[in-house]
Amino acid sequence: MGGGGSAGPYLGSPPPPLAAAAAAAAAAAAPKASTTSGDSSKKQGAYGKVKSHSESVVSQLLHVDEVFCALRVKFAHPFPEADMGQKGSEDVRFCNDILGKVSRSFAAVIRQLPRGLCLETVVFYLVLRALDTVEDDMEAFVDDPSVKVRHLRSFYQVALEDTSWTMKGVGKGDEAWLLEEFDRVVRVFKGLAPGMQSVISDITRRMGGGMADFVDKDLGEGTDGVKEYDLYCHYVAGLVGEGLTRMFAESGLEKADLATTREELSNSMGLFLQKTNIIRDYLEDFVDGRAFWPQEVWKLYAPSSSGPSLGAFAQPENQKEGLACLDHLVTNALTHVPDCLEYMSRLKTTEIFRFCAIPQVMAIATLEKVYHNPDVFTGVVKIRKGLACKLILEASSMEELYACFDLFAGKIGKRAQAQQQGRGEGGMAGETVRLCEEIRGLCAGGREGGKGRRRGGCAGKQGTYLAVVLTIVLVPLLPWFVSGGKEGGFFGRLSDGPAGLSGTDYVRMAMLVLVSLVMTFGLSNMVVKVWPPQGAQGGKVGRTVGGGVSGGKKLM
């Protein structure tokens, strides 16, 4: 999401010198073996035109537990899809189909929501995605930005009221198709309960107005200050959190006071996600001429030899300053975590909890990945796909959520401690360590206050999966030692087919299965003791529970 100020689009026309230099430096610095590019013809702005940093296939395969999770997500379809209702409606089928095309990552999580909320959330998502497509298009309204402003401000009145309204020539790929067929979404919207329609229309009105306020701003060098940074994130993400919360309460699946008490919690849920995306997408947004890193922060670190510029961080010689600014913004994003944990603890419906938890654990994992990572300045850093699948499967309870936040906050805190020791006490690294300690303290306190047996979550299954792999490798070697590998041994008879095996061989195979199970449990316990999950070590980080962080506190 972004505005189109006087900086103008940097793609499709000669870019300003610094933006071109930043892109060139990024392309030159990016390691080719670990980068991929998307299909830029199907996405708006700089999407797909800036390299993506992904881990190698070998690196992914070494995380065997994640491979198992990826296979389960791919083939087992772990989340049953709810009945959306109106099964015979062609318009509902269109909404379901286009959701899978424009959502990519979370379509399955939306579809698993209970009836009475599933279709409503699909429509809410598609309406806001259409609005976002209008705002994101940096080319369709370049001659007269006031036309974009009018569309954004009137979208809730025109697009949501006229069942024949469509828009052509805006967006690319599936997003353009959504706008060209938007009348079908509107007809489904009109069939929703009046309370749901009211929430969707209200959030669309406020979000469109907020987006319009930023269209005329020159965002080529980011937002002015942290206050404006927070305001933009509120318009494009915090309002989504508010709208969903009101819909949860309207559906009757969550308590009514979820939407009326401590409204800042739902705003923090959105800000945490949006700030994570903005931090990760530094280069992509800057090249597109619509950056959001606040000048109030990055000017503290940017070299001023040729005039401070956000794009200077993409130059290799400015890496140290860029990493310091990056760490500052990650720390700012972490201030929202206590509110997020508090909000999640109030949810009672499993499907709603999962729907909210998955983006949150993806965000904390992404922040851990980008923290003090120079790849942010040469492309878009992404977590492993296997890790994403693992997080999707392990985000169904507060115990698992606490475990994930504890794990990744522990990793960030450990790296921040290393930075703190290198620079002396205090500074932003010290603030990062303090926040990570308090986040882990909240997680520890939440687990202690919970009832029932603790589930392993992100950290607890690592040893088991590794033990399974070791067992698979070691157990087949046992017959080799039993038979000595000589001709006519077990392997030789097995190669002759079932007819070549004796009764003794079958007994031996059964014994091997039993040995496999024993070795799996034994190795699992041994590995967990010898190789504890990262971020779960003892020490100062996360061992105190008192003094939780106020979600309202913001860093510069």
N, C-alpha and C positions, 0 to 999 in steps of 0.2 A: 504494500500500500504506500502511496506517496503522492505528494503534490507536484504540480508542474509550474514552478515559479519562473522568474526571468532567467534562471540558469539554463533553461531549455533542455531538450533531450540531447544527450551526447552520442547517441547511436543513430545511424542513418544519415548523419551529417557530420562534417568535420568537427571533432571534439575540441574543446579548449585545450591549450598546450599541456597544462598540468594533468588533466584527466587522461589525455592520450599518453603522457609519460607514465602515469600511474598504471594504466592498463598494460603498457609495454613492459614496464618493470615487473609487473605481476606475471605476465606471460613468460618472461625470461627466467624468473626465479622459480616458477612452479616446477616441481619434479615430474617429468613426463610419465614415469612408470606408475604414479599413484593418482593421476588425474583423469577426469572424464568430462565430456561436454554434452549438454543436452541438445535437443532439437529446438533451436532458437526460433524457428518458423512457427512453432506452436504456442509460444509464450510471449508475454509482453515485455517491453523494456529490455534490460540486460540479461534476463533469465536465459541460461544456456550459452551465453556469449562470454561468460567468465568461467574459468576452470573450476571444477569441483575436486576437492581433495578427499579421496576415499582410500581406505586401507586395502592392501593387496589381497588377492584370493588366499595366498598362503597364510597371511595374518588372520584372516577370517577363519580358515580351517583349523588353526591352532586353538581357537575358542570353540571347543567341541560342543559345549553345552548350548552355545548360541546356534550352532548348526542344527542341533536337534530341535530347538525352538522354531527356527526358520522352517524346517520341514513340517512341523506341526501346524504352523500358521498357514503354510502353502497348501497342504493337502488335507488336514484334519478339520479345517473350518471350526475353530474352537468356540466361536460365539454364534449361538442360534439366532436367526433373524426373526424379528417380531412381525406380526401381521399388521401391515399399515392400514388395513381397511380399504374400502373402495377398490377391491381387487379388479373389478371389471372396467375401471376407468383407464382409458388410454393416457390421460394426462398424468395420473399417478404413476403409471409405468414409465412415462417419459421422465418424470422427476427422479424416480429411482435409478434409471439408466444414466442420466446426466450427472447425478450425484457421484457415481463411480468414476466418471471421467474427469470431473473438475476437483474432486476431493482427494483422490489417490490414496492417501495414507489412512484416513479415518472413516471411510464410507462404511466399513464393516462395523465399526464401533457405534456409529449413528444408527445403523439398521438394527442393532441388538437392543435398542431402547424399547421399553414396554409400549404396548398399544395405548393410545391416548397421549403419547409424547413422541413416538417415533416419526410419524408423518409430519407432525408439527415442527419437529427439529429439522427434518429434511427441507421443508419449505423455508424455514427461517434461514438455514444455511444458504440455500440457493438465492434467496432475495438479497442477502448481504453480499454474496459472491458476485451477483450482477451489479450491485452498487459499487463494489470494489473494482470491478472491471472498468466501469466508467471512470472512476477516479484514477486508476492505474494507467490508462491509455495516454501515453505521452505524445501521440502523433495525431489522433483524430481531431483534437480541438486546438492544435497548435496555432492556427490562424486567429482564433477568437476564444480565448480561455473563458470568457464570460458565458459561453454556451455550456461549457462543462459545469460551471457554477450553477446555472439555472437547472440543469438536469439533476445535479446532486441535491439541491434544496427542494425540488418538487417531486423527487422520485416517489416518496411515500404517498403523495396525492395523485400523481398521474399513473405511474407504473402499477401501483397496487389497487387502483380503482377501476381502470379501464381494462376489461377482459380481452380487448383486442390489441393492447399496446405491445409493440416490439421495437427493437432498435437494430439497425444494420450499420456495418462499417466501423464498429467499435470492438476492440479486443481482437484476439487471435485464437485460432483453434477452437477448442471446446468451449472456452469462455464466450467467444463470439457466437457460437451456436446457441448457447444458453440465452443470450440476449435476443437472438433472432427468433427464438421459440418461447419467449418469456410469457406470452399470453397463456400458455398451458400451465405455467407455474401459478399465474394469477387466478386461474379458474380453480385450482386446488386450494389456494389460499382462501378463496371465498367460501369454500366448503368447510373450513375449520370452525371450531367453536368461537363465538364472539370474543370471549376473554383472550384466547390465543391470538386472534386477529389484532386485538387492541395492543398487545405486547409487541408483536412483530412490527406493526405500523409505527408505534411510538419510538422504538429503538431505531428503525430505519430513518425516521424524521430527524432524530437527534444526531445520528451518525452522519447522515448526508449533510446536515448543516455544519457539523464539525469539520468534515472533509473539505467542504466548500471554503471554510475559513482559511485553510492551509493552501488552497490552490494558488492564490496570488502571492504567497510567500516564496522568496528565493531560497530554496533548500539545497542549492548546489554545494554549500559548505556546512550543511547540517542545521538543526534547530538552534535558536539563539541561546537558550539556557535550559537548565534541568526542569524548570517549571513548565516551559513550553514542550519539552520532550515528554514529560509526564502527561500533559494535556493531550498531545497528539495520540499517545498510546491509549489514553482513556477513550478518545473518540473511536479509534479503530479496533480496540480490543476490550477495554474495560466495560464498554456498553454491551458487548456481546455477553460478558459474564453476568451483567445485571439482567439482561433479557432472558438468558437461559435460567437464571435463578427464579425469576418471576414465572417462567413457564413450568419449572419443576413444581412450584407451589400451586399454580393454577391447575395442574393435572391432578392434584391430590396425592401424588406419590411421595411428596415431601411436605413437611410441616409449613404452614402458611407464614410463620414468623421467620423462616429462612430468608424470605425476600424483604422483610421489614426491619430486621435487627442487624446491626453492624453491616450496613450496606457497603462499607469500604472493603470488606472481605472479597466480595465478588469482583470488585474493581481490581484488587491486587492479583486475583487469579489471571485476569486478562493482561495486566501490565507485565507480570512475570513472563508470560509467553511472548508478548510482543517485543519486549526488550531483548529477550534471547535471540529472536529472529533478527532484530536490528543489529545486534552485536555481530552475529554470524555473517550477515549479508553486507558487511562494510564495503567491500570492493564493488560488488554487484550494484549496490545502491549509488555509490559515488560515481561510477562510470555512467549510470543512467541519469545523473544530474538531479537526484532527489534523496540526498543523504539525510540521516537523522541523528547521528552522533552529536550531542549538544556542544556548541562552541565553548560554553562555559567550562566544560571539562577538557576537550581536546586541545584548546589553546594553552592549557597549563603545561602541555608536554610537547607541542609541535615546535620544531626548530624555526627560528624567526630570521634566518640569514637572508632569505629572499621573500619575506612576508609569510606569515603563518598560513598554512593551507591544510585542510583535512587530507588531501591526496598525498601529502609529503610522507605519510606513514608507509605508503606502498614502495618507497624508495629504500633499497637495502641498507644504505648508510644511516637511515633513521629508524632502524628496527628497535633499538633499545627504547627510544621515546615512544614508539608505537605500542610496544608491549606494556609499558607503564600505563598508557592511556587505556588500553584494552583491559588490563586488570582492574583499573578504576571502575570502568563501566560494568564489568562482571560483578564486582562488589556491590555496586548500586542495585543491580538486578536481584542480588541475594537478599536485600532488605525486605523483599516482598514474600519470602518463603514462610515466615511465621504466620502471616495472614492466610496463605494458601493451605498450610497444614490445619489451621483452625477451621477454615471453611470445609475442608474435606472431612474433618471429624464430625461435622454436623449432618452429613448425608447418610441416609438410612437405606435407600434402595440400591441393591447391588449393581444393577445395570446403569443407573445414574452415576454411581460412584466410579465405576469402570470408565464410563464416558468422560468424566472429568479428570480422573487420575492419569490416564494414558498420556495426554498432552503434557501434564505436569512432570512426570518422570522423564519424558523425552527432553523437556526443557532443562532439567537439572543435569541430565547426562550430557546435553549439548554444551552447557556452561562449563562443565568439567573438561570437555574436549577442547574448547576454545581458550580456556584460561592460560595465559602466557604462551600462546601458540602462534608463532610467526606465520603459519600458513593462512591465518585470517587475512593477511595483507597481500596474499598472492592468489586467492581464490575463495571458494565457499567450502568451509570445513563441515564434514558430515560424520555422524556416528556410524558405526558398522551396521549394516542391515540386519545381521544376526542379533546384535545387541538390541536393536529396535524391536525385533520380534520377541526377544526375551522380556523386554520391559512391558510389551503389550500383554504377555501372558501372566506377568507377575505384578499386576496392578489392580487386584480385585479386593483388597482389604487394607485397613489402616496399618496392620502389622507389616504387610509387604510394602506399603507406601513409606512408612517410617524407615524400613530397612534400606530402601533405595535412596532416600534422601540422606540417610546416615552414611551410606557407602560413598556417594559422590561428593557430599560435603566434606567427608574425611579426606578424600583425594585432593580436593581443592585446597583444603587447609594444610595438608602436608606440603604441597608445592609452594603455598604462600609462606609457610614457615621457612622453607629454603630461601625464598626471596628475602624474607625478613632478616635472616642471619647474614645474608650477603650484603645488606644495606644498613644493618644496625637496627636498633629498636625503633618502633613507631612507624609512621608512614602508612601508605595505603595497604601494604602487605600485612601490617599489624592489625588494621581494621578488618581485613579479609579473614585473618586467623580468628579474631574475636567473633565475627559473625558465624563462621563455620563451627566454632565451639558451641555457640548458643543454639544453632540449628541442630547439632547433634545432641545437645542437651535436651531440646524439646522432643526429639525422636526417642531418646532414652526414657524420658518421663512419660511419653505417650505409651510406650510399650509396657512400662511398669504399671501404668494405670489401667491398661487393657485387661480383659478377662479371657480366659481360655488359653489353649496351647499356642505358643508363638510359631508362626510359619516361617520358613527359611528365607523367603524373599530373594532379593538380588544376590545376597552374599552367601546364603546357607547351602546352595546346591552345587557350588563350584567343585568342591571335593568329590561329591558323588559322581558327577559327570566325568571328571578326570579318572576316577576309579573304574568306571565302566569302560573307558577307552583302554586303560592299562590291562584290564581283564581280557578284553577282546584281543589284545596283542599277545598276552602271556599264555592264556589258556590253551590255544592251539599248539603251543610248543610242548605241552605236557605229554601228549602221545608220542611225540618225537623222542623225548627222553625215555619214556616207558619202553618203546620198541627199539630204541637205539638208532632209529632212522635207517635200519638195515633193510635189505630187500626182503619183501614178504611181510614187512611190518604193517602197522595200522594204516599208514598213509597209502602204502601199496595196495592193500586190500580195499580201501575206500575208493581208490581210483578205478577199481574193477566194477564198481556199482554195488547196490544193496546185496546182490547175490554173493558177493565176495566176502561179506561180513558174517562173522559167527555170532552166536549168542553171547559169548564173552565180550565181543566188540560192542554190542548194544549195551551191555551192563556197564562197560567202560565209558561209553558215551554218556550214560545217565549220571555216572559218577562225576564226569567232567562238568556237567551242568551244575551239579551240587557244589563242586569246587569253585565254579564261576561265581555262584551266589555268595559263598563264604568270602572269596577274595574281594568281591565288590564291596561288601560291607566293611571288611577289614581294611582295605586300602582307602576307602572313603574316610573312615575315622582317622587313619594315619595321616592322610594328606591334609585334612582340615587342621590337625594339630601342628604339622610341620610347615604347612604353607597356608597360613590364614588369609582370608580374602583381603585385598587391598582396601585400606580405609577403615578396617576393623581393629587396628592395633590399639594397644593401650596408650597411656600417655596423657598429656594435658588436653589434647583436642577432644572435645565432646564428653568429658567425664564429669562436668558439672551441669546440674539441671536448672538451678535457679536463675532468675533474671532473664526471662525471655525477651527477644527483640520486639519492639513495637513496629508493626507493619507500616505505621504512618511515618516512621523516620526515613528520611531520604538523604543520601550522600550528595555532595556537590557533583 
